[in-house]
Amino acid sequence: MSELSKLAPAGVWTIFEEITRIPRPSKKEEKIIAYLIDFAVRYGLDYRQDAIGNLVITRAAAPSMAGKPAVVLQSHVDMVCEKNSDVGFDFDCDPIQVYVDGEWVRARGTTLGADDGIGMAAALALLVDSTLEAPAIEALFTVDEETGLTGAFNLGENMLTGKYLINLDSEDDGEIFIGCAGGIDTVATFPAPMTATPSGLSFFRLAITGLSGGHSGDDINKGLANSNKLMTRFLWHGLRRFGLKISTLDGGNLRNAIPREAVATFAVPTGEVAGLREYYERYAAEVRAEFSATEPRLATSLTEVAVAQKVMEDSAARGLVDALQGVPNGVLAMSTSMPGLVETSTNLASVKPGEEGGIVVVTSQRSSIDSARFDAAASVESVFELGGATVTHSEGYPGWKPDLTSHLLRVGVEQYRRLFDVEPKVRAIHAGLECGLFLKKYPHLEMISIGPTVRGVHSPDERLEIATVDRFWKHLVAILQNI
């Protein structure tokens, strides 16, 4: 038996382990969709699929629940694919290497995919639980949540008939979510004309590694370092003090993750090398001290490297670095109506060479207030345009407004209290969920979002708390039996 199959509830953990063996990067979900269809066929369950790839698998109501409104259990099939730089792993074909680490389930050097593999596993286990007395269940599995909410945006007509929807994509046991932030991406393309390297230069490689990373919504207020911001900080001073010339930049990967690593190669006049090294030592000590509490594994290195043939023209480099230094990052405003809730934020997600030249910078803005979200995006756009970039925005997605009068919410609170003798927290979340988009097509839906405790989401430190999966399962069963 595997380690996971020994855990309770066995049905959920067995299915979750099966899911971890199936590659499912965003926009490459064919294998996991095939698995879900095979699951439905294997158990004689009806299913329907829309043009974009979303899948609904249905289970008929128990005789005692005939005529009751159907319940939608919703999860997304894709996962964030992040790994440590020293780990050899191909997310397109390799199974996730899961293991039990005390009270947690983890993956070896990669994201675990509990976001939202554990939600998928719970929904599938409920579909085939012969002891469950529940109304009709519609298990909705959406595609491409992590890189654009494509599935939710394009949910087909007549896919859902239920009155209630339980989103299974939250990450905190004991908390019931009834609202979320909306989001928009702001993408800047900076010109990066290159010129032949002048003589008399020495080249270096600055590497920033070991950061925690994390979810750009859930973790944005935890004081974590942003590798792109740390890289820019060094370059900004280097341009002014030592005549630094940029060769390459590469930091971060995903639009919805706080970046963990960044690398820059650059040159300085050979006569400035001693001053550069002295400044680097001071810089490294400063950033370690600033983030000693939140980033204990933060590491920086400065290594001399071979001379590159080309460097970026000075004016373009100055515009790029000034913009990256000046652009806001992190929490912009806290909610005045819900204490402790981040209201508006922005994340400098990635800085990459463009496929057609230039440097492409990806950021994301979130807010539970639509006007504040657009204002944050406008601020980011303005800074980038001042640096000479061409700026575009994604379509964005709406937030989900809380409904404190919901019958589903009342049942969720009552059943959690009855099961565990503790009052669950009812709150909104700063992360983006698909619920706001579902309301656009199905405005009658009552919705809540619940899940077990997952930490380190969107990073290789992702881990799933074992005990909370059992509570998550019992809570789901109780809601279905009492709705």
VMD Tcl script that draws the C-alpha trace (Angstrom):
set ca {
  {0.00 0.00 0.00}
  {1.14 3.53 -0.69}
  {1.52 6.06 2.10}
  {-1.53 8.03 0.98}
  {-3.86 5.03 0.72}
  {-3.44 4.48 4.47}
  {-4.90 7.90 5.26}
  {-8.54 8.70 6.02}
  {-10.87 9.09 4.24}
  {-9.35 6.37 2.08}
  {-11.60 7.04 -0.92}
  {-10.52 10.67 -1.19}
  {-6.81 9.97 -0.70}
  {-6.78 7.10 -3.20}
  {-8.34 9.28 -5.89}
  {-6.06 12.18 -5.02}
  {-3.02 9.97 -5.46}
  {-4.34 8.86 -8.86}
  {-4.74 12.51 -9.85}
  {-1.15 13.36 -8.85}
  {0.09 10.80 -11.39}
  {-1.63 12.59 -14.26}
  {0.12 15.59 -15.87}
  {-2.25 18.57 -15.90}
  {-0.53 21.90 -16.58}
  {-2.85 24.76 -17.46}
  {-3.92 24.60 -21.11}
  {-2.66 21.00 -21.29}
  {-5.48 19.27 -19.46}
  {-6.29 16.54 -22.03}
  {-4.98 13.71 -19.86}
  {-6.90 14.68 -16.73}
  {-10.10 15.25 -18.71}
  {-9.69 11.77 -20.23}
  {-9.25 10.38 -16.71}
  {-12.47 12.07 -15.55}
  {-14.46 10.78 -18.51}
  {-13.10 7.28 -17.92}
  {-14.09 7.62 -14.25}
  {-17.67 8.49 -15.24}
  {-17.89 5.61 -17.70}
  {-16.37 3.17 -15.21}
  {-19.03 3.99 -12.60}
  {-21.96 4.37 -14.99}
  {-22.35 8.12 -14.38}
  {-23.74 10.55 -16.94}
  {-21.53 13.40 -18.07}
  {-21.62 16.37 -20.42}
  {-18.86 18.54 -21.81}
  {-18.90 22.02 -23.35}
  {-16.89 23.38 -26.25}
  {-14.05 24.77 -24.10}
  {-13.54 21.45 -22.30}
  {-15.37 21.91 -18.97}
  {-16.93 18.68 -17.75}
  {-19.97 17.95 -15.58}
  {-20.42 14.46 -14.09}
  {-23.81 13.83 -12.49}
  {-25.17 11.59 -9.79}
  {-28.91 11.09 -9.30}
  {-30.59 12.05 -6.05}
  {-31.06 9.41 -3.37}
  {-34.72 8.32 -3.14}
  {-35.08 10.17 0.16}
  {-33.89 13.37 -1.56}
  {-35.97 13.15 -4.72}
  {-37.26 16.56 -5.81}
  {-34.71 18.52 -3.80}
  {-32.59 21.15 -5.64}
  {-29.37 19.79 -7.13}
  {-26.00 20.77 -5.65}
  {-23.02 21.69 -7.82}
  {-19.57 20.67 -6.51}
  {-16.99 22.71 -8.43}
  {-13.23 22.32 -8.77}
  {-10.67 23.09 -11.45}
  {-8.55 20.46 -13.20}
  {-5.29 22.33 -13.89}
  {-2.43 22.97 -11.50}
  {0.35 25.51 -11.08}
  {3.63 23.96 -12.27}
  {6.51 25.30 -10.20}
  {9.69 23.50 -9.21}
  {12.96 24.26 -7.51}
  {15.69 25.15 -9.98}
  {17.82 22.18 -8.93}
  {15.05 19.64 -9.56}
  {14.84 17.79 -12.87}
  {11.13 17.45 -13.60}
  {8.88 17.62 -16.68}
  {5.34 18.66 -15.78}
  {4.10 17.54 -19.21}
  {4.83 13.87 -18.53}
  {6.19 13.17 -15.04}
  {3.95 12.13 -12.11}
  {4.15 14.26 -8.98}
  {6.30 12.58 -6.33}
  {4.09 12.73 -3.23}
  {5.07 11.71 0.29}
  {3.86 12.01 3.87}
  {5.86 14.39 6.06}
  {4.47 14.19 9.58}
  {1.09 15.93 9.57}
  {1.38 17.00 5.94}
  {1.44 15.59 2.41}
  {4.08 17.18 0.19}
  {5.75 16.78 -3.21}
  {9.47 16.36 -3.81}
  {10.76 19.67 -5.16}
  {7.58 20.67 -7.03}
  {4.12 21.98 -6.45}
  {1.83 19.28 -5.06}
  {-1.30 20.12 -7.05}
  {-3.59 19.99 -4.01}
  {-4.81 23.23 -5.58}
  {-7.22 21.94 -6.75}
  {-6.54 18.22 -6.95}
  {-7.95 17.63 -3.46}
  {-11.19 19.36 -4.46}
  {-11.45 17.12 -7.53}
  {-10.77 14.04 -5.42}
  {-13.48 14.92 -2.89}
  {-16.06 15.52 -5.63}
  {-15.26 12.22 -7.34}
  {-15.39 10.32 -4.06}
  {-18.83 11.78 -3.31}
  {-20.10 10.79 -6.75}
  {-19.42 7.11 -6.02}
  {-20.12 6.91 -2.27}
  {-22.90 4.32 -2.02}
  {-23.75 5.32 1.57}
  {-24.39 8.99 0.77}
  {-27.99 10.23 1.12}
  {-27.88 13.40 -0.94}
  {-29.74 15.42 -3.56}
  {-28.64 15.19 -7.16}
  {-24.98 16.17 -7.55}
  {-23.44 17.95 -10.52}
  {-19.66 17.78 -10.25}
  {-18.29 20.61 -12.40}
  {-14.63 20.40 -13.43}
  {-13.36 23.57 -15.10}
  {-10.26 23.97 -17.26}
  {-7.49 26.54 -17.19}
  {-8.35 28.26 -13.94}
  {-4.79 29.13 -13.05}
  {-3.78 31.05 -16.17}
  {-6.90 32.98 -17.07}
  {-10.12 31.38 -15.75}
  {-10.73 30.30 -19.34}
  {-13.12 27.51 -18.41}
  {-15.28 29.68 -16.16}
  {-15.33 32.52 -18.69}
  {-16.57 30.15 -21.39}
  {-18.85 27.85 -19.41}
  {-21.37 26.44 -21.86}
  {-25.11 27.01 -21.79}
  {-27.27 24.57 -19.82}
  {-24.30 22.94 -18.14}
  {-25.76 23.45 -14.63}
  {-29.23 22.96 -13.19}
  {-28.41 23.17 -9.48}
  {-29.51 25.87 -7.05}
  {-26.49 25.59 -4.76}
  {-22.79 25.61 -5.67}
  {-19.98 24.57 -3.35}
  {-16.59 25.67 -4.65}
  {-13.91 23.23 -3.45}
  {-10.92 25.50 -4.06}
  {-10.34 27.13 -0.66}
  {-7.33 26.42 1.52}
  {-8.31 26.97 5.15}
  {-10.09 24.46 7.35}
  {-12.62 26.08 9.64}
  {-13.32 28.94 7.26}
  {-16.25 29.36 4.88}
  {-15.70 31.83 2.09}
  {-18.56 33.84 0.64}
  {-16.74 36.41 -1.50}
  {-13.52 36.96 -3.42}
  {-11.54 39.63 -5.20}
  {-11.69 40.34 -8.89}
  {-8.50 40.54 -10.89}
  {-6.82 41.89 -14.00}
  {-3.37 41.38 -15.54}
  {-1.23 44.26 -16.77}
  {1.49 43.25 -19.22}
  {4.26 45.57 -20.39}
  {6.67 45.01 -23.27}
  {9.81 47.10 -22.96}
  {12.08 47.73 -25.93}
  {15.51 46.21 -25.30}
  {17.77 47.22 -28.19}
  {21.16 45.57 -27.87}
  {24.55 46.99 -28.81}
  {28.02 45.48 -29.11}
  {29.79 45.16 -25.78}
  {32.39 47.93 -25.31}
  {35.87 46.98 -24.23}
  {37.04 47.24 -20.64}
  {34.00 45.60 -19.01}
  {33.74 42.76 -16.50}
  {30.57 40.63 -16.45}
  {28.69 39.28 -13.46}
  {25.68 37.11 -12.68}
  {23.38 38.08 -9.81}
  {21.14 35.26 -8.59}
  {18.36 35.50 -6.02}
  {17.03 32.16 -4.79}
  {15.45 30.43 -1.81}
  {12.38 32.65 -1.47}
  {9.09 31.19 -0.28}
  {6.97 32.39 -3.18}
  {3.30 31.65 -2.78}
  {-0.12 32.70 -4.00}
  {-0.27 36.30 -5.17}
  {-3.69 36.68 -3.52}
  {-3.64 34.59 -0.35}
  {-0.03 35.33 0.55}
  {0.40 38.93 -0.62}
  {0.07 40.32 2.92}
  {2.56 37.97 4.59}
  {5.65 40.12 4.14}
  {7.26 37.78 1.62}
  {10.05 38.99 -0.63}
  {9.53 39.41 -4.37}
  {12.61 38.22 -6.29}
  {11.99 40.66 -9.15}
  {11.90 43.56 -6.75}
  {15.11 42.42 -5.07}
  {16.84 42.05 -8.43}
  {15.68 45.48 -9.57}
  {16.86 47.07 -6.33}
  {20.43 45.96 -7.00}
  {20.34 46.99 -10.66}
  {18.87 50.43 -9.92}
  {21.78 51.34 -7.66}
  {24.27 49.67 -9.99}
  {23.17 51.77 -12.95}
  {23.72 54.97 -11.03}
  {26.88 54.13 -9.11}
  {28.92 51.93 -11.42}
  {27.67 52.49 -14.95}
  {26.18 48.98 -14.97}
  {25.12 47.59 -18.37}
  {22.43 44.89 -18.55}
  {22.84 41.76 -20.65}
  {19.94 39.49 -19.57}
  {17.07 39.47 -17.06}
  {14.91 36.53 -16.02}
  {12.73 36.48 -12.93}
  {9.57 34.70 -11.84}
  {7.30 32.47 -13.90}
  {3.57 32.62 -13.23}
  {1.14 35.53 -13.23}
  {-0.55 34.41 -10.01}
  {2.55 33.50 -7.98}
  {4.89 35.67 -5.94}
  {8.22 35.14 -7.73}
  {10.82 33.06 -5.87}
  {13.91 33.36 -8.08}
  {15.52 35.94 -10.38}
  {18.76 36.10 -12.35}
  {20.49 39.04 -14.07}
  {23.71 39.18 -16.04}
  {25.38 42.55 -16.44}
  {28.69 44.31 -16.87}
  {30.54 47.13 -15.13}
  {33.77 48.89 -16.07}
  {36.64 46.78 -14.79}
  {37.78 49.68 -12.64}
  {34.47 49.56 -10.77}
  {34.63 45.88 -9.83}
  {35.95 46.45 -6.31}
  {33.23 49.02 -5.60}
  {30.57 46.71 -7.03}
  {31.66 43.82 -4.84}
  {31.69 46.05 -1.77}
  {28.19 47.29 -2.58}
  {26.95 43.73 -3.18}
  {28.09 42.61 0.27}
  {26.20 45.47 1.87}
  {23.13 44.83 -0.29}
  {23.11 41.10 0.54}
  {23.35 41.79 4.28}
  {20.57 44.39 4.10}
  {18.04 42.20 2.31}
  {18.78 39.21 4.56}
  {18.18 41.41 7.59}
  {14.99 42.93 6.19}
  {13.43 39.53 5.44}
  {14.99 37.47 8.24}
  {11.57 36.65 9.72}
  {9.67 35.81 6.54}
  {12.41 34.51 4.21}
  {14.91 32.45 6.26}
  {16.15 30.64 3.10}
  {16.80 33.79 1.08}
  {20.10 33.45 -0.78}
  {21.94 35.83 -3.10}
  {25.11 35.30 -5.10}
  {27.33 37.45 -7.31}
  {29.55 35.50 -9.70}
  {31.93 36.74 -12.36}
  {31.07 35.24 -15.77}
  {32.34 35.28 -19.33}
  {32.03 38.43 -21.43}
  {28.76 38.61 -23.40}
  {28.77 39.88 -26.97}
  {25.97 42.40 -26.46}
  {24.46 44.61 -23.77}
  {21.27 46.62 -23.65}
  {21.46 50.24 -24.78}
  {21.80 52.57 -21.79}
  {18.58 54.56 -22.30}
  {16.46 51.41 -22.66}
  {18.05 49.82 -19.61}
  {17.47 52.96 -17.56}
  {13.80 53.15 -18.57}
  {13.22 49.47 -17.78}
  {14.93 49.47 -14.41}
  {13.37 52.78 -13.33}
  {9.92 51.39 -14.15}
  {10.54 48.13 -12.29}
  {11.86 50.04 -9.30}
  {8.96 52.47 -9.29}
  {6.03 50.14 -9.96}
  {4.01 49.35 -6.81}
  {4.07 45.82 -5.42}
  {2.18 44.19 -2.56}
  {-0.80 45.38 -0.53}
  {-2.26 48.69 -1.68}
  {-5.30 48.87 0.62}
  {-6.97 46.90 3.43}
  {-10.73 46.51 3.66}
  {-12.55 48.88 5.98}
  {-15.67 46.69 6.05}
  {-14.09 43.28 6.72}
  {-11.17 43.51 9.18}
  {-8.04 41.64 8.12}
  {-9.07 41.34 4.46}
  {-6.72 42.69 1.82}
  {-8.85 44.91 -0.40}
  {-6.45 45.83 -3.22}
  {-3.00 44.55 -4.21}
  {-0.58 44.19 -7.09}
  {2.13 41.62 -7.83}
  {5.22 42.02 -10.04}
  {5.01 38.42 -11.25}
  {7.60 37.92 -13.99}
  {10.31 39.68 -15.98}
  {11.27 37.67 -19.06}
  {12.91 38.00 -22.47}
  {10.14 38.35 -25.05}
  {9.73 35.76 -27.81}
  {9.88 38.55 -30.37}
  {12.47 40.63 -28.57}
  {12.29 43.13 -25.76}
  {11.54 42.40 -22.11}
  {8.04 41.31 -21.12}
  {6.84 42.16 -17.62}
  {3.69 40.52 -16.23}
  {1.82 41.91 -13.24}
  {-1.57 41.21 -11.68}
  {-3.90 43.50 -9.76}
  {-6.64 42.28 -7.43}
  {-9.40 44.06 -5.53}
  {-12.78 43.33 -4.02}
  {-13.85 46.74 -5.36}
  {-13.98 46.93 -9.17}
  {-13.12 50.63 -9.37}
  {-10.06 50.14 -7.13}
  {-8.89 47.20 -9.26}
  {-8.98 49.31 -12.41}
  {-7.30 52.23 -10.64}
  {-4.45 49.95 -9.50}
  {-4.04 48.69 -13.07}
  {-3.96 52.28 -14.31}
  {-1.20 53.14 -11.83}
  {0.90 50.21 -12.99}
  {0.27 51.08 -16.64}
  {1.35 54.68 -16.07}
  {4.67 53.70 -14.48}
  {5.43 51.26 -17.29}
  {4.57 53.75 -20.01}
  {6.85 56.33 -18.40}
  {9.59 53.72 -18.78}
  {8.88 53.41 -22.50}
  {6.82 50.21 -22.52}
  {3.78 49.22 -24.55}
  {1.08 48.10 -22.11}
  {-1.90 45.77 -22.47}
  {-4.48 44.44 -20.01}
  {-6.26 41.10 -19.78}
  {-10.03 40.97 -19.87}
  {-10.03 40.54 -16.12}
  {-12.61 38.76 -14.02}
  {-15.25 39.99 -11.57}
  {-15.27 39.63 -7.84}
  {-17.89 37.69 -5.90}
  {-20.06 39.79 -3.60}
  {-20.84 38.17 -0.23}
  {-24.44 37.08 0.53}
  {-24.88 36.71 4.27}
  {-28.55 35.66 3.86}
  {-27.76 32.47 1.91}
  {-29.48 29.26 3.01}
  {-26.41 27.29 1.87}
  {-24.19 29.43 4.08}
  {-26.47 28.88 7.06}
  {-26.38 25.10 6.56}
  {-22.60 25.16 6.13}
  {-22.11 27.06 9.39}
  {-24.58 24.90 11.33}
  {-23.06 21.62 10.19}
  {-19.48 22.66 10.90}
  {-20.51 23.77 14.39}
  {-22.40 20.52 15.00}
  {-19.56 18.30 13.75}
  {-16.59 19.98 15.41}
  {-18.09 22.05 18.22}
  {-16.49 25.24 16.95}
  {-17.84 28.22 15.06}
  {-16.37 28.47 11.56}
  {-15.12 31.82 10.34}
  {-17.20 33.35 7.55}
  {-15.08 35.59 5.38}
  {-14.10 36.78 1.95}
  {-10.80 35.92 0.28}
  {-8.36 38.11 -1.62}
  {-7.55 35.33 -4.07}
  {-9.60 35.00 -7.23}
  {-12.22 32.26 -7.43}
  {-14.39 31.34 -10.38}
  {-17.61 32.04 -8.47}
  {-18.12 35.59 -9.76}
  {-18.10 34.29 -13.33}
  {-20.61 31.55 -12.54}
  {-23.00 34.17 -11.18}
  {-22.95 35.99 -14.50}
  {-24.52 32.99 -16.26}
  {-26.41 31.51 -13.32}
  {-27.46 34.49 -11.16}
  {-29.78 32.32 -9.05}
  {-26.90 30.33 -7.54}
  {-26.18 30.38 -3.83}
  {-22.48 29.69 -3.29}
  {-19.89 29.01 -0.64}
  {-16.26 27.92 -0.91}
  {-14.60 25.46 1.48}
  {-11.53 23.24 1.57}
  {-8.89 21.61 3.76}
  {-5.79 23.48 4.88}
  {-3.20 23.92 2.12}
  {-0.08 26.01 2.62}
  {2.65 27.23 0.27}
  {0.25 27.23 -2.67}
  {1.78 27.97 -6.09}
  {5.26 27.08 -4.82}
  {7.30 23.90 -4.30}
  {6.58 24.30 -0.58}
  {2.90 23.46 -1.21}
  {1.62 21.06 1.45}
  {-1.74 19.61 2.44}
  {-2.65 19.10 6.11}
  {-3.79 15.50 6.52}
  {-6.21 15.87 9.44}
  {-8.13 18.68 7.74}
  {-8.95 16.52 4.70}
  {-11.06 14.26 6.92}
  {-12.86 17.28 8.39}
  {-13.38 18.70 4.88}
  {-14.95 15.40 3.80}
  {-17.24 15.12 6.83}
  {-18.34 18.73 6.40}
  {-19.19 18.17 2.74}
  {-21.19 15.05 3.51}
  {-23.10 16.83 6.27}
  {-23.97 19.78 4.05}
  {-25.26 17.50 1.28}
  {-27.33 15.44 3.69}
  {-28.88 18.52 5.35}
  {-29.26 21.04 2.54}
}
mol new
graphics top color blue
foreach p $ca { graphics top sphere $p radius 0.5 }
foreach p [lrange $ca 0 end-1] q [lrange $ca 1 end] { graphics top cylinder $p $q radius 0.2 }
display resetview
